[in-house]
Amino acid sequence: IDSIKWLAKGGIEGKQHASLLVNFTSVEAADRAIFHGMYADRHCVVHKYVPPPPQCYNCQKFGHFSASCREKGKPVCGRCAGPHELKNC
């Protein structure tokens, strides 16, 4: 194992379940962990991490960032989906 970190941004206090991101030193070691699982106080199921797609903070769509948004000048609020920027909600 090369490194381990929690995926939860706000910490794990008060949570019954949480996810870890484990970086392995080799593809073979990662494949073994995915196939057999790991033991960390109890048996843990292991899945390959697939990062979420980027989300645009202008139009709120997935697959691109606001710097390359085709909907410039047409913001969509991330809170209420209204036709304004989040800071104006």
C-alpha positions, -999 to +999 in steps of 0.1 A: +000+000+000+014+034-010-012+057+007-046+058+023-070+087+028-107+092+037-130+102+008-154+120+032-146+157+031-162+166+064-145+138+084-160+106+096-172+116+131-207+103+138-208+082+106-215+044+106-198+039+072-171+057+053-150+051+022-112+050+020-091+057-011-062+032-010-034+036-035-014+004-042+022+002-052+013-021-081-016-030-104-012-067-093-017-057-056-047-036-064-062-065-085-057-089-056-074-065-031-104-061-055-107-098-060-102-110-024-110-079-003-089-064+025-089-068+062-089-036+083-103-045+117-129-065+097-132-078+061-137-049+037-150-050+001-128-033-024-138-016-056-118+003-082-122+040-077-138+059-105-137+096-099-169+116-104-172+135-137-164+172-136-193+195-130-197+230-144-205+256-118-220+278-145-247+256-161-245+228-134-241+201-161-216+173-159-187+166-182-169+200-183-158+229-161-170+264-162-139+276-181-151+257-211-188+261-207-208+267-238-236+284-218-216+314-208-240+343-198-267+318-189-259+308-153-280+282-135-281+284-097-266+253-079-291+258-051-325+265-067-318+259-104-330+295-111-314+316-139-289+334-117-255+327-100-254+309-067-240+340-050-272+358-059-296+332-045 
